[in-house]
Amino acid sequence: MASGGFTITLAPECPVRPEYVLRASEFHAHFLELRQISNIFRGGWITCTKQYFGELPIIVASQPRHDEMVRLVEEMLAAKKEMAKALDDTDKDFWANKCTDLDAKNRQTRLRLSTDGNEIKIVKEREASCHMSLLVEISDEIQSILDTDWGYRDGNVVPEAEDVQLGNDAVLLDGTVLYADLAKSTHLVKGFKNWFAAEVYKSYLVCACKIIRNNNGEITAFDGDRVMAVFIGDSKNTSAAKTALQINYAVQQVINPKVKEVYPETNYQLRQAVGIDHEQAIRKQRPASVL
């Protein structure tokens, strides 16, 4: 969770003390809510700034539980002040242990409140709401796709995705599709070191891509250990066939000998397959919601 410092001010009619909110902010329901309303960064980090924190629901405990949490927080704050004023290591250790003990007690109190049913109820309601919102969004998207007529236009070159309009818009291509696929890649990943598998993957894809582009093919997609390309023009079938044969030759005469030269103890032999098919293909852009 990423956050800066900010001040929390409770409304006069709020039924809880600020000390309670300080500890109650650790509830799982609050974290779940923050994931829905705030920014999520790579690695799962979420933003906890005041504009998002202010939207969180406050789980109100029974008065005895509320007062217990407030008392423990007050004791914790007082202990930290005493620890800051301590002059020798003995006193510092005493107050540090005191803070650790109070923190454990406060966590136990919060966990008891979590199992009272209030937080569980909020979490379940929020999860149900998220699932329903996602289902509605998916349903609307599918309905739009099925209801909208396709718009077609002929193409003489393979367009970039941004050159195709969003929605049911497609460019018709009279092309030959090539699909180059590394064989038994699961065995490669499970049976050899990860760095070795990565080197084989990269070698194969680099080799295939260079040969495809050298024969005027347009790479349209990658899928793990596979690459797809389209050839258009008067010699599209010939170019695709030449590409398939050249990839096979490069694997047998370049990649496998090089692997054996660098790793003479390995028994690995790269195997692959290339398929080609002449058909009228379409090129379309993905829906905006998944970009």
N, C-alpha and C positions, 0 to 999 in steps of 0.2 A: 504494500500500500504506500503510495507517495502522497505526502502532504507537507504543507508549510504550517507556520504558527498562526492561529486565529483565535478570536475570543467568542465564546458562546454566551449569549444573553437569553435567559428564559423569560417568557411572557409572564406578567403578574398572575394570570389565572392558571399557570402551569402547576400541576399537583405534586411535583417532585422537586427535590433540592438539586443544586448544581453538582454537588458531590456524587449524587446518585447517577446523574447523567454521565459524569466522568467515567464511572466504572461500567455503567450499562451500555456504553458505546461499543463494548467488546462483544456484544451479542452476535451470534451467527446470523440472525435475521437482518441486522444492520449491514453486515458484509454482503449478504445476498442482495439487499436492496441497492447498495452502492454499485454492485456489478451491473445492475440494470439501468441506472440513471447516470452513471459517470463514465469518464473515458477509460478504456481498457488498453493498456500498452502491451508490447511484446513481452512474453514471459508471464503474462497473467497479472501484471501490476495494474492497480486501479487508482484513480485520483480521489483523494479525500480532502477536498477543499470546502470552504464554508458554504458555498452555494449548493453543494451536494449534501453536505452533512446536515444542513438546515432542513432538508426534505425528509430526513429519516423519521420513522414512527418511534415514539417513546413507549417502551413496554413498561407499564405501570405495575409495580409489585404491590403485594399486601403491605399495610403500614408497618408491621413488625420487620418484614424483610427489607423494606425501604430504609427504615431507621438503622438496621444493622449494617447495611452497606454504607450509609452516610457516616456512621460512627467509625467504621474501619478505614474509610478514606481519610477522615479527619485525623485519626491516629497515625496513618501513613504519612500524611503531609507534615504533621508535627515531628515525627521521627526523622524525616529527611532534613528538616530544619536543624534538629539537634545534631545530626550527623555532619552537616555542613559547618557547624560551630565547633565540633570536636577538635581538640588540640593534639591528642596523642593517638597512637594506633589502637590502643586498647579501647578507648571510647569509640573510635570510628568503627572498629569491628563489632562492638556491642550494638550500635545503632544500625549498622548494615545488616546484622542478623535479625534485629527487630523488624526492619523493613521487609526482609525476606519472609519472616513469619507472618506478618500482617498481609503481605501480598498473597500468600498461600491461603490464608483464611478468607480473604476477599474473593479469591477465585472460587473457593468452595461455595460461598454464599451465592455468587453469580450462577454457578452451575446448578445449584438447587432451584434457583428462580427459573433457569432455562427448562428444567424438567417439570415445573409446575403446570405447564400446558400453554402458557401465554406465548412464549417464543415459538414452540412447536406449531401452534395454530397459525401464527403469522407466517412462518416459513412455508407451511403447506399451502396456505392461501396464496402466497406470492408465487410459489412454483406453479400452482394450478393456473394462475392468471397469466404467467409467462407462456405456459404451454398453449393456452387458448389463443393468446395473441399470435403466437407463431403459426398455429393451425389456420387462423383467419388470414394471416398474411400469405401463407402458402396457397390457400384456397383461392384468394383473390388473384394471385399471380397466375395460377393455372387457368382460372376462368378467363382472364384477359388473353392468355395465349390461345386458348381454344376458340374464343369468340372473334378474334381478329383475323381478317383475311391476310394471306401472304402477299407481299408485293415483290415481284420478281423483275430483275433486269439482267441483261446479258453482260458478261465480263470477258475482256480479252487478256487481263492480267489478274493474278491473285491479289485481291485487295487486303489492306491492313484492316484489323478489326474496327479501328476508329473511322474508316471510310464507309462502313456500313451503318445504316441507321439503327437505332434501338427498336425493339419490338419485332414484329414479324416481317422483317425486311431481309431479303437475301439476294446475293449475286449468283447467277447461274454460270457455271464453268464447265466447258467441254474439256475435261482433263483426265489425266491418268494418275491414279493415286498409288503411292508407294509406301509400304509400311515395313520398316526394318526392325527386327526384334532379336534381342539377345536371348539365347536359349538357356534354360535351367538356371535362371538368375537366383531363384530361392536357394538352390543347392550351393551356389557360389557364396551367397551371403552367410548361410549357416555353416558351411564346411570350411571356410577360409577366414583369415583375419579381415577385420573390417576395412583396414587401409588397403589391403590387397584387392578386395572386392571393389572398392572405390576407384582404384587405379584402372581396373579392367573396365568398369562401367564407363569411366571418362574416356579411356582409349577408344572404346567401340563407338561411343556417340560422337567424339571428335572426328574419327575416321569417316563415319557414315555421313555426317553433316558436310564435311569438306567435299566429299565425292558428289553428294546431292547438288550442292551449290555449283560445283565445277561443271555439272551437266545441265545447268540452268533450271534446276528444280527449286521450288519454293517450300521451305519448311513451314508447316502449319501447326504442328503440335508435338509436344513431348509427353510421354507417359512412363515415367520411371526409367526403364531400360529400353524404351522403344521411341522411335521417331517416325513421324508421318510427314510426307511431302506430296506436293501436287506438281505435275508437269503439264504444261499447255503448249499450244502451237502445233505446227504441221508435223513435227517429229517427236511429239510427246511420248508415243509408245516406244519408239526406238531409244529415246533418252532415258526413259524409266528402266527399260531392259538393260541398257548399258550400265546404268547406275547399280542395279542389283548385282550384275556380274562383277563389277569393279569392287563393290563392298565385299563380296565373297572372296575375291582374289586378295584384297588387302588384309582380310582376317587371316587367311592361310599363309600368305607370303610375308606379311609385315608384323601384325600384332602378335600372333602366336610365337614366331621366332624371337621377337623382341622380349616377350615375357619369359621365354625359356632362357634367353641369354642373361637377363638380369636376375632371374630366380631359377637357377639350374636344378635345384632340388625339387621343384614343384612338378606335379603331374597334371596340372590344370591345362585344359585345351579349350579355348573359346569356341563355342559353336553358336550359330545364329541362323536366322531365316529371313528372307525378304519376299514379300508378296506384292504383286502389282495388279491393278484392275483398271480398265478404262470404263468410265461412266460419267454421266452428267452429275456434277456435284454442286452443292450450294455452299456459300460462305455467308455466315451471319454473325452478328455480335451477340454476346451474352446479355441477359437482362441486366438493367442498371442495379438491381438489388443485390447482385452477386459480384459486382465489380469491386 
